[in-house]
Amino acid sequence: MKNSLPQAPGPIGVFDSGYGGLTILNKIREALPQYDYIYLGDNARSPYGSRSFEIVYKFTLEAVDKLFEMGCHLVILACNTASAKALRSIQTNDLPDIDPNRRVLGVIRPTVECIGSITESRHIGVLATAGTIKSESYPLEIQKLFPDIRVNGVACPMWVPLVENNESQEEGADYFIQKYINQLLQKDPEIDTVILGCTHYPLLLPKIRQYMPQPIRIVSQGEYVAESLKEYLNRHPEMDARCTKKGGCLFYTTEAEEKFSESASIFLNQPISVKRISIEKT
Ligand code: DGL
């Protein structure tokens, strides 16, 4: 165990490669406004979706270490790519050494748990990063809980760059939004429910809605992750006691502060102040 880690109660850490985790943070803060939060976006190294398993694991572990050093006892990987590629290794191999009492949770399981009661056709689609699709995490997890559901996925490698570069509402975005939706529906025309399996994608929702045929339900993860965190804290009073409750939220990024605060303020609909930090370990 790392003796240097702060032992006093601290904020809940929320991590993503960039802006996407803000869609999760928003819903978590709506459901659990009394807690303190630290948001960390590794925007300087985003996107993670096209990176190797080893690199996503290394970057995610660096972020988790940083959030623990900043006083968090509980960290949410508000990133599907990190949840798919790094969560299991961090939980099994790293946490026992770092501090067996700290916890790291992901976003895939809470999303999968909700899906059984949403789809009627039992055909669902997943739109996600190349890394998440290649990991097969969604079909594998869905298979465990709902073996009757058929899952098809399509990687959308251009969507995260559209968000990170503030192009999500521009005309150029339309081509790529339509392209991946069409690819998915060609794979399985019986799909009645589509999971946005990347936390950046709800930031593209107006255009996704425009190109998704009307009867298809679009599942954004935020509210399911928030609900699942609420239940987790109820089930684990010992962790709840280690989370401070003053209703505050601090924002950190690995890129230029001005760019993050400008974009994040738009996504969150309120001005925020942000600090730039380095999380890279040599
Ligand atoms: N927002 C992340 C996810 O949910 C990753 C995006 C990326 O960096 O590619 O997968």
Boltz pocket constraint, residues with backbone or C-beta under 6 A from the ligand:
constraints:
  - pocket:
      binder: B
      contacts: [[A, 16], [A, 17], [A, 18], [A, 20], [A, 21], [A, 46], [A, 47], [A, 48], [A, 49], [A, 50], [A, 78], [A, 79], [A, 80], [A, 81], [A, 82], [A, 129], [A, 132], [A, 160], [A, 197], [A, 198], [A, 199], [A, 200]]
      max_distance: 6.0
